[in-house]
Amino acid sequence: MVSNFHLPPTGYGPGSQPLGEEGEALEYLPMPQDMRAYSPHLPEVEVDDHLTPALDLLREIALAADACGRGGGNRRFDLSGLDPANRALIAETMCAGEVAVKIHDIPAIAVQESVFAGVWGLKGAGVDAIEVGPVPDQALTRAFAPRRAGQQVPKGPQVVNAPPLLVELQDKSAQFAAGTEVHVINLTLLPHTEADLEWLEAQLGQGSVDILSRGYGNCRITATALRHVWRVRFYNSMDVLILDTFEVTEMPEVALAASEDLVDSGERILEVLEAIR
């Protein structure tokens, strides 16, 4: 006879526990989905000599990405001279990646990162180009041109903690130099009121660059009118704000393509070229 010690325990496993008061099983929150990731995409085209300009340009873009990832500077390629067929091949090869940038001012430029990290499509009045680099140059040079200048506004009774934060940001902005370590003020961990945030936003103004980086959630980056000061906000997959910061830096790291990603992009573009030739 088998003793109870050898028998499987009871009261465990599916169906062993009572359901809720209304007879409903426990429901779990859905896990994050739709994470963007690279997957090879081959343009569906019949390659002939007419498409040689686009193929040659793609090879140059690949070489530029590799060179930039190994310490080289940004490189820009003008697409305005391509005919519609060649332009279509470039567009279908690039597709749309995770990061989008709006550069306001005149002329306004819409920037869309391709599926190849560090390879950016630029569109605007008189602008039709691809730029290779960690981030387009104009996203740096035009970031803090005031779209709305900072304003000296009176402090209301609910403005409590914003004034010392403004002094800190102004001080770090004035001392900023290339290579300076990023300075972060984490608003999520600091006590503040809505009036504090409104007063800070009015004092800092609004720059000319907005960035959206998509993943499991969104990261929204906005340049202020105070040089080197960015507002960086992270949202989860349900679009709930989970991290709110100011960063004093040349460009927030989350918006930059890393060196290894640029090298990898060069290799992937060459692989696509080999597959479609």
Backbone bond lengths (Angstrom), bond angles and torsions (degrees), N, CA, C in turn:
res aa  C-N    CA-C-N  psi(-1)  N-CA   C-N-CA  omega(-1)  CA-C   N-CA-C  phi
1 M - - - 1.472 - - 1.523 109.23 -
2 V 1.340 117.29 131.55 1.449 122.05 -178.00 1.519 109.24 -80.90
3 S 1.325 116.22 128.07 1.463 119.66 179.61 1.515 110.65 -73.78
4 N 1.326 115.36 162.60 1.456 120.03 -179.99 1.507 112.07 -62.78
5 F 1.340 116.03 -23.44 1.465 119.52 -179.27 1.519 111.34 -62.67
6 H 1.333 118.84 -30.32 1.448 122.82 -177.75 1.514 112.99 -90.17
7 L 1.297 118.66 -10.81 1.458 121.25 -179.07 1.520 109.96 -80.92
8 P 1.350 117.50 147.31 1.472 119.41 177.12 1.509 110.46 -62.85
9 P 1.316 118.55 143.22 1.463 121.36 -179.62 1.516 110.86 -64.34
10 T 1.291 116.12 149.31 1.468 121.29 177.93 1.519 108.94 -101.23
11 G 1.329 114.43 161.95 1.456 119.05 177.44 1.513 113.96 88.36
12 Y 1.369 117.38 15.27 1.458 121.65 179.69 1.523 109.38 -127.93
13 G 1.303 115.84 159.04 1.455 120.35 174.85 1.511 113.03 92.87
14 P 1.362 116.93 173.50 1.462 122.20 -178.61 1.512 112.03 -57.17
15 G 1.313 117.41 134.09 1.451 122.34 177.00 1.505 114.52 86.50
16 S 1.368 116.79 -5.72 1.460 119.16 -176.46 1.527 112.86 -83.60
17 Q 1.368 115.77 -19.53 1.464 119.02 -176.59 1.527 109.73 -106.09
18 P 1.330 116.16 148.02 1.479 118.39 179.79 1.519 110.75 -68.54
19 L 1.312 115.61 151.02 1.446 121.35 175.62 1.521 109.78 -76.84
20 G 1.349 115.82 175.24 1.465 120.68 179.93 1.510 111.83 -64.70
21 E 1.320 113.63 179.29 1.463 119.05 -176.74 1.519 111.52 -58.56
22 E 1.322 117.07 -32.55 1.462 120.42 -178.16 1.520 111.53 -98.69
23 G 1.325 116.15 12.68 1.456 119.02 177.49 1.512 114.14 77.44
24 E 1.335 117.46 18.92 1.457 120.76 -178.06 1.523 110.09 -101.09
25 A 1.314 115.20 140.65 1.458 120.39 177.37 1.524 109.42 -73.15
26 L 1.335 115.41 156.91 1.461 121.31 179.07 1.521 110.20 -65.73
27 E 1.323 116.95 131.39 1.457 121.97 179.04 1.519 109.45 -109.32
28 Y 1.337 115.71 137.75 1.454 121.50 -178.39 1.521 110.11 -103.25
29 L 1.325 115.34 149.89 1.459 119.39 175.30 1.521 109.79 -64.77
30 P 1.313 118.35 142.43 1.473 120.20 179.20 1.522 110.45 -65.95
31 M 1.324 115.63 143.12 1.449 121.29 175.83 1.521 109.44 -75.70
32 P 1.353 117.54 154.80 1.467 119.50 177.41 1.514 111.28 -57.31
33 Q 1.318 116.40 142.24 1.453 122.16 -178.52 1.517 110.12 -134.30
34 D 1.336 115.05 176.81 1.463 122.47 172.95 1.518 113.04 62.16
35 M 1.330 117.05 36.00 1.453 120.14 174.19 1.513 108.73 -67.85
36 R 1.333 116.56 128.10 1.448 120.51 179.75 1.526 109.58 -73.08
37 A 1.286 117.61 131.99 1.453 122.22 177.23 1.521 108.42 -144.74
38 Y 1.330 115.40 154.85 1.456 119.09 -178.32 1.525 110.46 -69.86
39 S 1.300 117.25 134.54 1.460 123.02 170.04 1.518 106.91 -138.36
40 P 1.318 116.77 134.82 1.464 118.94 -175.77 1.519 111.80 -61.00
41 H 1.318 115.83 135.59 1.464 121.75 177.89 1.516 107.81 -128.33
42 L 1.314 115.73 120.83 1.459 120.72 -179.55 1.517 109.24 -102.29
43 P 1.327 117.74 122.40 1.473 119.93 178.11 1.521 110.70 -59.59
44 E 1.332 115.23 136.40 1.465 120.26 179.26 1.524 108.71 -90.63
45 V 1.317 114.96 82.75 1.465 121.03 -178.61 1.522 109.18 -134.25
46 E 1.304 114.51 154.24 1.455 121.06 172.81 1.527 106.90 -93.37
47 V 1.318 115.67 105.79 1.459 120.11 -173.40 1.525 110.19 -76.85
48 D 1.342 115.24 128.41 1.462 120.58 174.74 1.523 107.91 -142.35
49 D 1.321 115.98 -175.82 1.464 120.03 -175.56 1.525 112.29 -62.84
50 H 1.330 116.64 -23.83 1.456 119.81 -178.94 1.532 111.77 -64.63
51 L 1.347 116.49 -25.75 1.466 120.70 -177.62 1.525 112.38 -95.72
52 T 1.305 117.21 10.19 1.467 120.50 179.60 1.529 112.71 -57.15
53 P 1.349 120.19 -42.20 1.474 118.89 178.97 1.535 113.10 -56.56
54 A 1.330 117.67 -42.57 1.466 120.28 -179.81 1.521 110.90 -68.01
55 L 1.316 117.50 -40.96 1.458 120.61 179.97 1.522 111.12 -65.65
56 D 1.324 116.41 -41.30 1.468 119.67 177.80 1.528 110.54 -64.69
57 L 1.331 116.11 -38.94 1.454 119.85 179.87 1.526 110.98 -66.23
58 L 1.331 117.57 -40.65 1.459 120.57 177.73 1.525 111.31 -61.06
59 R 1.313 116.00 -38.03 1.464 119.08 177.66 1.539 110.48 -65.70
60 E 1.316 117.20 -40.91 1.466 119.87 177.37 1.526 111.27 -63.73
61 I 1.329 116.50 -39.14 1.461 120.30 178.06 1.528 110.26 -63.15
62 A 1.331 117.03 -41.79 1.463 121.05 178.74 1.523 111.00 -61.39
63 L 1.325 116.68 -44.70 1.458 120.52 -179.87 1.526 110.72 -66.21
64 A 1.340 116.70 -37.05 1.461 120.30 179.05 1.529 110.95 -66.72
65 A 1.337 117.16 -38.56 1.467 120.54 178.30 1.524 110.59 -63.82
66 D 1.319 116.17 -43.13 1.466 119.79 178.56 1.529 110.66 -63.40
67 A 1.327 116.96 -44.45 1.467 120.66 -179.32 1.526 111.10 -64.69
68 C 1.336 117.04 -40.84 1.463 120.58 -179.89 1.527 110.57 -66.14
69 G 1.330 116.31 -39.33 1.460 119.80 178.40 1.515 113.13 -66.02
70 R 1.312 116.92 -19.73 1.473 121.42 179.76 1.526 112.01 -101.88
71 G 1.331 116.12 19.01 1.456 119.48 173.65 1.512 115.27 111.74
72 G 1.323 118.75 -1.93 1.461 121.64 179.28 1.520 111.72 -77.53
73 G 1.319 116.24 171.51 1.454 121.15 -179.76 1.517 112.47 -89.82
74 N 1.338 115.53 177.95 1.462 121.16 176.94 1.526 110.23 -63.63
75 R 1.332 114.92 152.08 1.460 120.36 175.21 1.518 108.38 -138.24
76 R 1.320 115.79 138.48 1.466 121.66 -175.37 1.518 110.18 -117.75
77 F 1.343 116.37 139.99 1.459 123.09 -178.62 1.527 108.94 -123.35
78 D 1.317 116.03 122.97 1.460 121.55 -179.74 1.526 109.42 -81.45
79 L 1.326 116.94 129.33 1.469 121.84 -179.10 1.521 112.74 -102.42
80 S 1.326 117.40 -3.33 1.460 120.02 -171.91 1.527 112.98 -65.69
81 G 1.332 118.36 -21.29 1.463 120.42 -178.94 1.510 114.24 -85.61
82 L 1.333 118.36 -4.51 1.464 121.09 -178.74 1.525 111.00 -81.56
83 D 1.329 116.37 144.34 1.466 119.85 174.88 1.529 108.93 -76.91
84 P 1.342 118.17 168.86 1.472 120.37 -174.66 1.524 114.14 -55.95
85 A 1.337 118.56 -39.07 1.463 120.20 -178.34 1.525 111.24 -65.52
86 N 1.323 116.75 -45.31 1.461 119.87 178.90 1.524 111.25 -67.75
87 R 1.323 115.87 -38.08 1.467 119.12 178.70 1.521 110.80 -64.80
88 A 1.342 116.30 -37.79 1.465 120.69 179.36 1.526 110.85 -65.53
89 L 1.315 117.21 -37.39 1.462 120.20 179.19 1.525 110.54 -65.24
90 I 1.323 116.99 -41.64 1.463 120.12 177.52 1.520 110.39 -61.85
91 A 1.331 116.79 -45.81 1.467 121.25 -177.72 1.523 111.27 -63.37
92 E 1.330 116.82 -42.07 1.464 119.63 -178.15 1.515 111.23 -70.18
93 T 1.313 117.37 -31.07 1.469 120.48 178.32 1.524 110.95 -72.53
94 M 1.327 116.38 -41.41 1.465 120.40 -175.62 1.533 112.30 -71.41
95 C 1.325 118.51 -46.67 1.475 124.19 -174.01 1.535 110.14 53.89
96 A 1.327 117.45 -163.75 1.471 121.63 -175.45 1.517 109.94 -118.19
97 G 1.324 115.88 131.96 1.455 122.06 179.27 1.520 112.92 -100.40
98 E 1.337 115.95 -150.97 1.465 120.99 -170.57 1.517 115.00 -84.82
99 V 1.327 118.65 -29.61 1.463 120.84 -167.52 1.523 110.84 -109.96
100 A 1.331 116.31 133.46 1.464 122.63 174.95 1.524 108.55 -125.54
101 V 1.327 115.74 143.08 1.462 121.34 -176.97 1.527 108.83 -131.35
102 K 1.326 115.98 137.44 1.468 121.25 170.52 1.523 108.04 -113.52
103 I 1.327 115.68 119.76 1.454 121.11 176.37 1.524 106.97 -105.30
104 H 1.302 116.17 107.54 1.460 120.95 -178.06 1.525 108.45 -80.17
105 D 1.272 119.82 -162.33 1.458 123.59 -175.22 1.524 108.26 83.56
106 I 1.319 118.63 -166.87 1.466 122.41 -176.55 1.523 108.86 -123.17
107 P 1.357 119.58 122.78 1.472 124.54 -5.81 1.524 111.14 -80.35
108 A 1.322 116.16 149.88 1.459 120.92 174.90 1.524 108.95 -71.68
109 I 1.319 116.16 141.71 1.457 120.86 -178.53 1.522 109.03 -129.95
110 A 1.333 116.01 130.77 1.460 122.15 173.36 1.523 107.96 -98.61
111 V 1.315 115.74 127.70 1.466 121.41 -177.38 1.518 108.81 -118.29
112 Q 1.332 116.42 133.25 1.454 121.24 176.67 1.524 108.74 -130.87
113 E 1.320 116.04 121.48 1.464 118.66 174.89 1.516 109.02 -68.01
114 S 1.319 116.85 141.67 1.460 121.08 177.44 1.526 108.99 -81.31
115 V 1.339 116.87 -178.39 1.459 120.12 174.97 1.521 111.05 -68.54
116 F 1.319 116.91 -11.81 1.456 121.58 175.85 1.527 107.55 -97.43
117 A 1.319 117.30 111.35 1.468 121.84 -175.08 1.522 110.39 -56.40
118 G 1.329 115.54 133.05 1.453 120.85 178.75 1.514 114.37 86.13
119 V 1.332 117.49 2.96 1.470 121.85 175.82 1.524 106.55 -113.05
120 W 1.339 116.23 112.40 1.457 122.46 -168.65 1.519 111.47 -114.55
121 G 1.334 116.79 137.26 1.452 122.18 172.27 1.513 110.09 -95.83
122 L 1.337 117.58 131.27 1.465 123.10 -177.82 1.520 109.50 -117.58
123 K 1.331 116.13 129.85 1.461 121.98 179.32 1.518 109.81 -133.28
124 G 1.335 116.32 137.45 1.451 121.03 177.61 1.512 109.65 179.97
125 A 1.310 117.46 -175.70 1.459 121.44 178.96 1.523 109.23 -64.42
126 G 1.325 115.93 112.49 1.456 121.10 -178.49 1.514 114.32 75.26
127 V 1.341 117.16 10.67 1.469 121.36 -178.57 1.520 109.43 -124.97
128 D 1.316 116.47 120.66 1.460 123.36 172.63 1.518 105.74 -146.82
129 A 1.341 115.88 96.39 1.459 118.65 -168.93 1.514 110.71 -150.87
130 I 1.318 114.27 166.84 1.459 122.86 169.34 1.519 106.95 -120.25
131 E 1.321 115.74 132.29 1.461 120.75 177.23 1.523 109.26 -120.01
132 V 1.310 115.37 136.16 1.456 122.02 179.74 1.521 108.38 -108.59
133 G 1.322 116.69 126.58 1.456 120.77 179.52 1.517 110.40 165.52
134 P 1.322 118.23 171.43 1.467 120.48 178.40 1.517 112.75 -57.36
135 V 1.357 116.22 -37.11 1.460 123.21 175.53 1.526 106.08 -157.42
136 P 1.321 119.74 148.41 1.467 119.58 178.70 1.522 112.22 -57.25
137 D 1.330 116.53 140.96 1.467 121.56 -177.25 1.520 112.37 -55.32
138 Q 1.337 117.41 -41.39 1.458 119.71 -175.69 1.524 113.05 -69.90
139 A 1.335 116.97 -19.81 1.460 119.13 173.59 1.522 110.85 -68.67
140 L 1.326 116.81 -19.64 1.461 121.77 175.95 1.523 111.17 -92.89
141 T 1.328 116.45 -48.55 1.465 119.94 -172.03 1.522 112.95 -72.85
142 R 1.342 117.66 -25.79 1.465 120.70 -176.75 1.519 113.07 -109.17
143 A 1.340 117.41 5.39 1.460 120.85 -171.89 1.522 113.05 -59.28
144 F 1.334 117.66 -42.55 1.461 119.87 -169.63 1.529 113.31 -104.20
145 A 1.332 115.68 12.99 1.462 118.60 170.87 1.532 107.42 -64.82
146 P 1.321 118.87 122.73 1.470 120.14 -170.09 1.529 112.88 -66.11
147 R 1.309 115.68 118.33 1.457 120.24 167.86 1.527 109.26 -84.97
148 R 1.309 114.46 -30.91 1.464 122.46 170.29 1.519 106.65 -142.78
149 A 1.299 116.80 110.22 1.461 121.17 -175.94 1.532 110.67 -65.27
150 G 1.335 115.84 151.58 1.450 120.33 175.86 1.521 111.21 -63.48
151 Q 1.313 116.16 143.29 1.459 121.56 -176.00 1.526 110.24 -122.10
152 Q 1.320 115.37 139.69 1.461 120.61 173.73 1.529 107.86 -81.42
153 V 1.312 115.80 105.55 1.464 120.34 -178.39 1.524 109.02 -114.87
154 P 1.325 117.16 147.58 1.472 119.82 179.98 1.520 111.56 -67.14
155 K 1.306 115.42 152.00 1.462 121.26 178.73 1.527 109.53 -88.24
156 G 1.311 114.83 123.90 1.454 119.43 175.15 1.519 110.67 -82.25
157 P 1.308 117.52 174.86 1.476 120.81 -178.10 1.530 113.29 -64.85
158 Q 1.337 117.76 -22.56 1.459 120.73 -179.90 1.527 113.15 -87.54
159 V 1.338 117.23 -5.41 1.466 120.43 177.96 1.524 107.52 -85.85
160 V 1.333 115.70 105.42 1.464 120.76 -171.98 1.524 111.57 -115.58
161 N 1.332 117.21 -55.43 1.463 121.34 -171.56 1.526 113.87 -102.75
162 A 1.328 117.73 -5.79 1.463 119.48 -176.61 1.529 114.05 -70.25
163 P 1.339 121.13 -39.88 1.473 119.71 -176.63 1.521 114.98 -55.64
164 P 1.349 120.49 -46.87 1.472 117.84 177.49 1.529 113.26 -65.52
165 L 1.328 117.81 -29.90 1.467 120.14 176.26 1.522 110.33 -66.74
166 L 1.323 117.17 -39.83 1.457 120.66 177.99 1.531 110.84 -63.14
167 V 1.322 117.06 -43.16 1.468 120.62 178.10 1.527 110.27 -60.64
168 E 1.330 116.94 -41.93 1.465 121.19 179.29 1.530 111.20 -63.22
169 L 1.327 116.89 -44.22 1.470 120.28 179.71 1.528 110.95 -65.96
170 Q 1.312 117.58 -42.30 1.467 120.61 178.62 1.520 111.24 -62.53
171 D 1.323 116.68 -39.68 1.464 120.99 179.62 1.525 110.94 -66.37
172 K 1.324 117.35 -46.00 1.467 120.53 -179.72 1.528 111.18 -67.80
173 S 1.332 116.98 -33.93 1.468 120.52 177.22 1.527 110.34 -64.64
174 A 1.319 117.00 -44.10 1.463 121.24 -178.27 1.527 111.78 -66.49
175 Q 1.339 117.32 -31.47 1.458 121.24 -176.90 1.526 112.85 -90.61
176 F 1.330 117.43 -4.32 1.459 119.65 -172.98 1.533 111.65 -65.34
177 A 1.337 114.95 137.92 1.466 121.97 174.09 1.513 107.54 -142.59
178 A 1.331 116.36 156.57 1.467 120.71 -179.81 1.522 109.82 -54.56
179 G 1.317 116.14 133.00 1.455 121.29 -179.26 1.513 114.04 89.80
180 T 1.338 116.73 -5.02 1.463 120.28 177.96 1.524 110.39 -64.87
181 E 1.313 116.85 140.86 1.464 120.69 178.25 1.527 110.45 -64.00
182 V 1.307 115.54 142.03 1.467 120.99 -179.94 1.529 110.01 -61.04
183 H 1.319 115.80 133.65 1.468 121.18 175.48 1.523 107.75 -108.03
184 V 1.319 115.94 125.59 1.467 121.71 -175.14 1.520 110.27 -120.03
185 I 1.322 115.97 132.38 1.467 122.41 169.20 1.514 107.14 -110.88
186 N 1.314 116.53 114.46 1.461 122.07 -176.20 1.523 109.21 -92.14
187 L 1.325 116.31 99.84 1.463 120.90 -179.53 1.521 112.02 -66.62
188 T 1.331 116.70 -26.50 1.456 120.40 -178.44 1.522 111.34 -63.23
189 L 1.329 117.20 -30.57 1.462 121.32 -177.49 1.527 112.97 -96.85
190 L 1.330 116.73 -3.33 1.458 119.89 -176.63 1.530 110.53 -107.60
191 P 1.318 117.39 141.56 1.475 119.05 175.75 1.524 110.21 -69.58
192 H 1.305 115.87 132.24 1.460 120.23 177.55 1.524 109.04 -160.89
193 T 1.315 114.91 161.63 1.459 121.41 178.07 1.518 109.28 -108.57
194 E 1.317 115.94 168.44 1.467 119.97 174.86 1.529 110.17 -61.29
195 A 1.324 115.95 -35.72 1.467 120.13 178.72 1.530 110.62 -65.12
196 D 1.329 117.20 -34.81 1.466 120.72 175.28 1.523 110.61 -58.49
197 L 1.334 115.86 -48.83 1.462 120.20 -177.53 1.529 111.03 -65.27
198 E 1.310 116.82 -42.21 1.471 119.60 179.76 1.525 111.11 -63.32
199 W 1.318 116.49 -40.57 1.470 120.78 179.58 1.530 110.42 -66.07
200 L 1.347 116.60 -43.04 1.468 120.37 177.81 1.522 111.40 -61.46
201 E 1.329 116.85 -45.10 1.468 120.51 -178.97 1.527 110.82 -62.25
202 A 1.315 117.22 -38.41 1.468 120.29 178.91 1.527 110.50 -67.93
203 Q 1.315 117.18 -40.38 1.462 121.22 -178.51 1.530 111.66 -69.64
204 L 1.325 117.13 -38.19 1.464 121.05 -176.05 1.527 112.23 -81.69
205 G 1.318 117.62 -24.70 1.459 120.04 -177.48 1.518 111.88 72.25
206 Q 1.317 115.18 -168.74 1.463 121.29 -176.36 1.518 109.58 -133.20
207 G 1.324 115.76 128.50 1.453 121.21 178.41 1.515 112.20 -82.94
208 S 1.328 115.66 -162.53 1.468 120.58 -171.53 1.518 114.52 -110.10
209 V 1.325 118.01 10.71 1.469 120.01 -178.68 1.523 109.96 -128.84
210 D 1.333 115.82 128.25 1.458 123.49 172.01 1.527 107.96 -120.53
211 I 1.338 116.03 137.89 1.467 120.92 -176.90 1.520 108.57 -130.59
212 L 1.325 115.69 138.49 1.463 121.67 174.01 1.518 108.04 -125.40
213 S 1.326 115.74 121.48 1.463 121.50 176.54 1.520 107.84 -113.70
214 R 1.326 116.94 123.96 1.460 121.65 -175.00 1.531 110.66 -106.60
215 G 1.332 115.50 143.30 1.456 121.66 175.61 1.512 106.74 -156.93
216 Y 1.367 117.87 -127.23 1.468 119.65 170.77 1.522 110.00 -63.72
217 G 1.334 116.38 -32.15 1.454 122.77 174.31 1.517 108.11 -132.74
218 N 1.304 115.95 -154.19 1.463 120.50 179.32 1.517 109.74 -122.44
219 C 1.316 115.61 146.34 1.454 121.58 168.65 1.516 106.98 -118.63
220 R 1.329 116.95 120.54 1.459 122.14 -177.43 1.530 108.44 -110.84
221 I 1.307 115.14 123.10 1.459 122.33 -173.87 1.526 108.20 -120.05
222 T 1.317 116.39 129.69 1.462 121.21 -178.50 1.517 109.30 -131.19
223 A 1.326 116.22 129.57 1.462 120.20 174.17 1.518 109.55 -75.87
224 T 1.321 116.82 138.30 1.455 120.83 171.64 1.531 108.49 -90.29
225 A 1.318 116.88 177.32 1.459 120.57 177.00 1.529 111.81 -85.69
226 L 1.337 117.36 -0.75 1.462 122.50 175.54 1.523 107.54 -95.94
227 R 1.318 117.57 122.14 1.456 122.04 -170.65 1.530 111.84 -54.63
228 H 1.340 113.26 134.27 1.463 123.73 175.40 1.526 113.80 71.13
229 V 1.333 117.80 9.80 1.465 120.38 178.50 1.521 109.31 -107.55
230 W 1.344 115.50 121.94 1.465 122.54 -177.91 1.534 108.92 -120.77
231 R 1.322 115.45 145.51 1.470 121.30 170.01 1.525 106.56 -98.43
232 V 1.334 116.86 123.68 1.469 122.12 -176.19 1.517 108.10 -123.99
233 R 1.334 116.25 118.51 1.456 120.97 -177.70 1.524 110.69 -126.06
234 F 1.328 115.45 130.80 1.459 122.05 -179.83 1.526 109.44 -107.79
235 Y 1.348 115.25 134.74 1.461 122.34 178.67 1.520 109.03 -121.74
236 N 1.322 116.83 145.32 1.459 119.02 177.38 1.529 110.85 -81.00
237 S 1.331 115.96 -174.57 1.464 119.74 -175.33 1.517 113.02 -67.26
238 M 1.331 117.24 -13.43 1.468 120.99 176.70 1.529 110.96 -100.88
239 D 1.350 116.60 13.69 1.463 124.41 176.97 1.526 112.09 62.58
240 V 1.327 116.04 35.97 1.456 122.23 174.68 1.530 108.04 -101.67
241 L 1.324 117.00 130.50 1.457 121.52 -179.46 1.528 109.60 -65.00
242 I 1.344 116.49 123.34 1.465 120.31 -179.01 1.528 112.43 -117.87
243 L 1.328 117.91 -16.24 1.463 120.58 178.30 1.524 108.58 -152.77
244 D 1.331 115.79 126.36 1.464 121.88 -176.51 1.525 107.56 -128.37
245 T 1.333 117.03 117.83 1.461 120.22 -174.67 1.527 111.93 -138.84
246 F 1.317 115.31 160.42 1.451 123.40 161.46 1.529 107.00 -109.11
247 E 1.329 116.34 136.42 1.458 120.87 175.88 1.519 109.10 -122.50
248 V 1.320 115.26 132.80 1.462 120.95 174.11 1.527 106.62 -103.34
249 T 1.315 115.73 104.35 1.454 121.76 -174.33 1.522 108.68 -165.49
250 E 1.322 116.18 170.53 1.464 119.27 177.57 1.518 110.96 -68.93
251 M 1.336 116.36 -44.69 1.459 122.83 176.73 1.520 107.74 -156.17
252 P 1.344 119.23 129.20 1.468 120.42 178.38 1.528 111.38 -55.14
253 E 1.306 115.05 136.77 1.468 120.70 -173.78 1.521 112.65 -60.73
254 V 1.339 117.47 -30.59 1.453 120.25 -177.04 1.525 111.75 -63.40
255 A 1.334 118.13 -21.26 1.466 121.65 -179.04 1.524 112.58 -91.38
256 L 1.329 118.01 -8.08 1.460 121.50 -173.22 1.521 111.41 -94.44
257 A 1.324 115.86 143.20 1.465 121.14 169.98 1.526 107.77 -83.48
258 A 1.318 117.30 128.51 1.461 121.62 -178.26 1.525 110.42 -73.21
259 S 1.327 116.13 159.10 1.464 121.19 -178.81 1.521 111.41 -58.10
260 E 1.338 116.55 -44.69 1.465 119.54 -179.36 1.522 111.88 -65.06
261 D 1.347 116.77 -30.76 1.465 120.14 177.46 1.526 110.97 -68.74
262 L 1.336 116.70 -38.00 1.469 120.18 177.84 1.525 110.78 -64.67
263 V 1.318 117.06 -44.33 1.472 120.25 177.42 1.523 109.75 -60.31
264 D 1.330 115.98 -43.96 1.460 120.72 179.61 1.520 111.29 -63.46
265 S 1.334 117.39 -38.02 1.470 120.88 178.25 1.519 110.73 -62.50
266 G 1.336 117.15 -41.08 1.458 120.10 177.22 1.515 111.82 -59.09
267 E 1.317 116.81 -42.56 1.468 120.94 179.55 1.527 111.18 -65.69
268 R 1.323 116.95 -40.60 1.466 120.37 -177.75 1.524 111.93 -68.37
269 I 1.329 116.60 -38.40 1.462 118.99 178.54 1.531 109.83 -64.67
270 L 1.329 117.51 -40.48 1.470 120.29 177.28 1.526 110.87 -63.57
271 E 1.331 117.24 -36.59 1.472 120.42 177.52 1.526 110.62 -64.29
272 V 1.339 116.82 -40.67 1.477 120.04 178.07 1.531 109.36 -63.87
273 L 1.320 117.15 -42.32 1.475 121.03 179.70 1.529 110.57 -60.57
274 E 1.307 117.17 -44.26 1.473 120.11 179.69 1.513 110.93 -62.98
275 A 1.329 117.13 -34.54 1.461 120.13 -177.23 1.519 113.07 -74.73
276 I 1.350 117.55 -29.68 1.462 119.08 -175.04 1.526 112.75 -98.90
277 R 1.303 118.25 -12.96 1.481 119.06 -179.69 1.528 109.94 -72.17
